[in-house]
Amino acid sequence: MNAESIKITLEKLWLSPSAAPNRGEDGNPKTARIGGVERARVSSQCQKRTIREALRMVAKELGIEDMINVVRTHALAPELNRILVERGMSLDDAAKLARIGFSAMGCKAKARAKTKDDNLVPLSSALYALTKKEIATIADVLEKNASAYMSEFDAATEKAVKESVEAAKKKAKKSGKKFDEEVVMEKARKNIKCPVKIANAIKKSVSGLEHSAECRFMGRMLASLEGMGVDSRILLPSAFGIECYAPEEDFFVAMDDLHDQTGVDGKRMVPTAVQNMGTRILTSNIFYHVLVIEVGEVAMEIGVEKAAKFAEALLDTFVTARIRGGRSYSGNNNMPSYVRVTAGIHDYNNAEAFAVPLQATYPEDNLIKMGVEKLEKNAEMFTAKYHQVPKFKAQMYVAEDRDVEGECKNFNEMKERLRKFLSTLTVSKGEKK
């Protein structure tokens, strides 16, 4: 089967006990209005972080360590510095070249960090990722052109410092206020831009390199750096509750203090005033999660075999990874109650099944079972109406062993079925294999 247009849709229903799996800036659980009513929400960013961390844990087992290897630009300069020092470059030269590579990639210094050798290197506030292969390539270019680049960068720095001091003098003369020349010079050095010629050479060296699967997972939007953008091949929207949002106020005491009190029988410890009392908002909900992998696009870029392993790793981590929002409870460690995997040329997202929030009547109704039935009915309806018959389907409902198409007895069986399906995929002649 040609992999070019294949998409894999992963879905799950997951019960969160009374907790706050993902908090907003106000400290309360995140919410969203869906179907005209407020629902609990787990953001895409929160899920991506959880899955990225879990991917690193399964990478070695699946033999895809080379695909899970991105470094955030926050640590770009320290990483370049480390590589150049390991290659035998002096500490001063390595720090200077790391700064050149750092600024060439459009990074602005946010702060400075000390290396083991007390070398000051800049940290960036930029939030995109580079693969280790890209960083090694940047280091190659810097090492090869070290003398020329440092001379040109020094000249550009000297010119920028001179212009900044002159501008500060004119401003001070006009306003009648004094200025600190050292502060102006340091600020100019800190914000120096990489000369265009050097920046273009460095960017050209990394453009066109094969991106890791993790980089494809995250995506990279860089309008200012031509050729450095990376389209995300993963759709991971916010998860939302299939029932109405019902917040509850939880009173907590963080600590009971003890103190010495002398009684008839001598000293003894007795409780006194409690500390850190307060309240917080919690909620319990059943969340619907969906993740879509453009496995065909990934296969065209990194080959079918690697794409298949990456898809398998994503299924594993999507199901088993724990949402760990700020100050959340251990109850968030629940495994999903229902998991569904479909593959075909369409996105089989069934979020519409929960446009109307579900409401159970105790003890007759089981809300999770109602959610499973709604999801599967919605999938059948769309298949019938649009003739979008999936090429592959597997599902697992933990509470029951059902006799339905695609039902798996356990998660291992589901992974094995997906593995067999992925092994049938091929790419067009001339593409990666």
Buried (B, 14 or more C-beta within 10 A) or exposed (E): EEBBEBBBBBBBBBBBBEBBBBBBEEEBBBBBEBEEEBBBBBBBEBBBBBBBEBBBBBBEEBEBEBBBBBBBBBBBBBBBBBBBBEEEBEBEBBBBBBBBBBBBBBBBBEEEBEBEEEBEBBBBEBEBBBBBBBBBBBBEBBBEBBEEBBEBBEEBBEEBBEEBBEEBEEEBEEEEEEBEBEEBBEBBBEEBEBBEEBBEBBBEBBEEEBBBBBBBBBBBEBEEBEEBBBEBBBBBBBBBBBBBBEBEEBEEEEEEEEEEEEEEEEEEEEEEEEEEEEEBBBBBBBBBBBBBBBBBBBBBBBBBBBBBBBBBBBBBBBBBBBBBBEEBBEBBEBEBBBBBBBBBBBBBBBBEBBEEBBEBEEEEEBBBBBBBBBBBEBBEEBBEEEEBEBBBBBBBBBEEEEEEEBBBEEBEEBBBBBBEBBEEBEBEEEBBE
